[in-house]
Amino acid sequence: MSVKRTLLTIALGLFAVVGLIVVLTSWYTVDESEQAVVITFGSADEIITESGLHFKLPWPVQSVEVLSKETFSLEFGYKEAPDGSMEVYDAETKMITGDEFIVLTDLVVQWKITDPKKYLFSSQNPKEILHSATSSSIRSIIGSSKIDDALTEGKSEIEAKTRDLLVELVNKYDIGISVLGVKLQDVELPNAEVRAAFTAVTDAREMKDTKRNEAQKYENQRNSEVEGEIAAIQAKAEGQKFARIEQARGEVAVFNKLYNEYKGNKAITRERLVLETLENVLPNAQIYIMNDDEGSTLKYLPIQPPTTTGKTEGSGN
């Protein structure tokens, strides 16, 4: 009797354990920042993206792999410690540029899981594949770039090209990962002496650019001033041209009037023109009225009033 009771107790205990396993392994929770893959007998069956409490068949029939929806960061060439310090891997970051200079390059790759099934079953270690693809991409781009581009203004272009190549490789590997961005952290020369020399070259180049910009600014300023002076001279010339034309027109009108008078009385007009010419040519000359040889008529009319300075000068007797 005791044996039967013992067997019954064992059976009840086993049933309770199985029941507990069924209860504990039939329900799972997915947060808003997570996604899950239901695995049935080792094969991916369903992707769960809705948050909340979900039911599945108990283990070992079904199991669940919960993955994050958030964006991950792959640190290439360095690792940030919990205390904020940086551990740099020189062997990983040392690369050769297209013009055969050695540089140290580290970067960050932003990525996320976009296909949980492929992430879990298409490769054994998708993170390692992503790391290798990152190394291959950045080395290829640095190897086709000049050192000036890598250290100065060409970084953004290197980032873009690295990202495009890395996206192409990851899509080719088809491991359920999407690359969101690539950010270069540091691109520098391997030792202090070379860095100092390159810094001097860079400073000289910047000084040259500054001087060139200043010269261009001065040239533009002088060109504007010259253009203003040209415009002023042209405007003045136009004004003088207009004044000369109007003056000439006035003189022509006066001449035409004199000519009409001359045609009416040529002798008097001729004499008047002679007197006016003498007045213009000899402005300080004293002109006297003289009788002709016979003493009958005056040959010239007086053209200046007599000057009085206490006594009369130059009487006509």
SVG drawing of the C-alpha trace seen along z (x, -y; Angstrom):
<svg xmlns="http://www.w3.org/2000/svg" viewBox="-2 -169 60 171">
<polyline fill="none" stroke="black" stroke-width="0.4" points="0.0,0.0 2.8,-2.4 4.4,-1.7 1.2,-2.7 0.9,-5.8 4.5,-6.7 4.0,-6.1 0.9,-8.2 2.7,-11.0 5.5,-10.9 3.0,-11.0 1.2,-13.9 4.4,-15.7 5.5,-15.1 2.1,-16.3 2.4,-19.4 5.9,-20.1 4.6,-19.6 1.7,-21.8 3.9,-24.5 6.2,-24.2 3.2,-24.5 1.9,-27.6 5.3,-29.3 6.3,-28.6 3.0,-29.3 2.9,-33.1 5.4,-35.8 5.5,-39.6 6.7,-41.9 7.5,-45.6 6.9,-48.5 10.6,-48.7 10.8,-44.9 9.8,-42.4 9.7,-38.6 10.1,-35.5 8.1,-32.4 10.2,-29.3 8.4,-26.0 10.6,-22.9 13.6,-25.1 12.1,-26.8 11.1,-30.5 7.3,-30.6 5.9,-34.0 7.1,-37.6 5.4,-39.4 5.6,-43.2 2.6,-44.2 3.4,-44.8 1.6,-43.0 1.0,-39.5 1.0,-36.7 0.3,-33.0 2.3,-30.2 2.6,-26.4 4.6,-25.3 8.3,-24.3 9.7,-22.3 7.1,-22.7 7.6,-26.5 10.0,-29.0 10.4,-32.8 13.4,-35.0 12.8,-38.6 14.8,-41.2 15.0,-45.0 13.5,-47.5 15.9,-50.2 18.9,-51.5 22.3,-50.0 25.7,-51.6 28.7,-49.7 31.9,-51.3 34.7,-50.6 38.3,-51.1 37.5,-52.0 35.4,-51.0 33.9,-53.3 34.3,-52.0 31.6,-52.5 33.6,-55.2 33.7,-57.2 37.3,-56.4 38.2,-55.3 40.0,-52.1 41.5,-52.5 42.5,-49.5 45.3,-50.8 45.6,-47.6 42.0,-48.0 42.1,-51.7 45.4,-51.9 44.7,-52.3 46.6,-53.5 45.2,-56.4 45.2,-56.5 48.4,-58.6 50.1,-56.1 49.9,-57.9 49.0,-56.0 46.0,-57.3 44.1,-56.1 40.4,-56.0 37.6,-55.1 33.9,-55.5 30.4,-54.7 27.8,-52.7 24.1,-53.2 22.1,-50.1 18.9,-48.2 17.2,-44.8 14.7,-45.0 14.1,-41.3 14.3,-39.2 14.0,-35.8 17.0,-36.5 18.9,-38.1 18.5,-34.9 18.8,-32.2 20.7,-33.6 24.1,-33.8 25.7,-32.6 26.9,-36.0 25.4,-39.0 27.2,-41.5 30.6,-40.1 29.5,-40.2 28.5,-43.8 31.9,-44.6 33.8,-42.9 31.7,-44.7 32.4,-48.0 36.1,-47.4 36.1,-46.4 34.0,-49.5 36.0,-52.1 39.3,-50.7 38.2,-50.6 37.0,-54.3 40.1,-55.5 42.3,-53.6 40.8,-55.5 40.9,-58.9 43.8,-61.4 45.1,-62.3 44.0,-65.9 40.4,-64.8 40.6,-62.3 41.9,-64.9 40.1,-68.0 37.1,-68.9 36.6,-65.5 35.3,-63.7 31.6,-64.1 32.1,-62.6 34.1,-59.7 31.2,-59.1 28.6,-59.1 30.7,-56.7 31.4,-54.4 27.7,-54.3 26.7,-53.5 29.2,-50.7 28.3,-49.3 24.6,-49.3 25.4,-47.4 27.4,-44.8 24.9,-44.3 22.1,-43.9 24.2,-41.4 24.8,-39.3 21.0,-39.5 21.4,-39.2 18.2,-41.1 20.1,-44.4 19.7,-47.9 22.5,-50.5 21.1,-53.9 24.2,-56.0 28.0,-56.2 29.8,-58.8 33.6,-59.3 34.9,-60.0 38.6,-60.7 40.9,-60.6 44.4,-61.4 48.0,-60.7 49.8,-58.0 52.4,-60.1 52.9,-63.5 55.7,-64.6 53.8,-63.8 50.6,-65.4 52.6,-68.6 54.0,-68.8 50.6,-68.2 49.1,-70.8 51.7,-73.3 50.8,-72.5 47.1,-72.8 47.7,-76.2 49.7,-77.4 46.9,-76.3 44.3,-78.1 46.5,-81.2 46.8,-81.0 43.0,-80.7 42.5,-83.6 45.0,-85.8 43.3,-84.8 39.9,-85.6 41.2,-89.0 42.7,-89.7 39.5,-88.7 37.6,-91.0 40.0,-93.9 39.7,-93.2 35.9,-93.2 36.0,-96.4 38.4,-98.1 36.3,-96.9 33.2,-98.4 35.0,-101.7 36.4,-101.7 33.0,-100.9 31.6,-103.8 34.3,-106.1 33.6,-105.0 29.9,-105.6 30.6,-109.1 33.0,-110.0 30.5,-108.7 27.7,-110.7 29.9,-113.8 30.9,-113.3 27.3,-112.9 26.5,-116.1 29.3,-118.0 28.3,-116.5 24.7,-117.8 26.0,-121.2 28.3,-121.5 25.5,-120.5 23.2,-123.1 25.9,-125.7 26.7,-124.9 23.0,-125.1 22.9,-128.5 25.9,-129.7 24.5,-128.5 21.3,-130.4 23.2,-133.6 25.3,-133.1 22.2,-132.6 20.7,-135.8 23.9,-137.7 24.0,-136.3 20.5,-137.4 21.5,-140.9 24.6,-140.8 22.7,-140.0 20.5,-143.0 23.4,-145.4 26.8,-143.9 28.9,-147.0 27.6,-147.9 27.6,-144.3 31.2,-143.9 32.3,-146.9 30.5,-145.8 32.1,-142.4 35.5,-144.0 34.9,-146.1 33.7,-143.1 36.7,-141.1 39.0,-143.9 37.2,-144.1 37.7,-140.4 41.3,-140.3 42.4,-143.5 40.2,-143.9 42.4,-146.5 43.0,-148.7 41.6,-152.2 39.6,-152.8 39.1,-156.5 36.7,-158.0 38.5,-159.5 37.3,-161.6 38.0,-160.5 40.5,-162.3 38.0,-164.7 36.4,-165.5 32.9,-164.8 31.7,-161.6 32.8,-159.3 34.4,-156.0 33.9,-154.2 31.3,-154.6 32.4,-154.8 32.3,-151.4 33.5,-152.3 32.2,-154.9 34.7,-157.6 36.5,-156.8 36.4,-159.6 39.0,-159.6 39.0,-163.2 39.7,-164.6 38.7,-163.6 41.1,-161.4 41.4,-161.0 39.0,-163.7 38.1,-163.4 39.2,-166.9"/>
</svg>
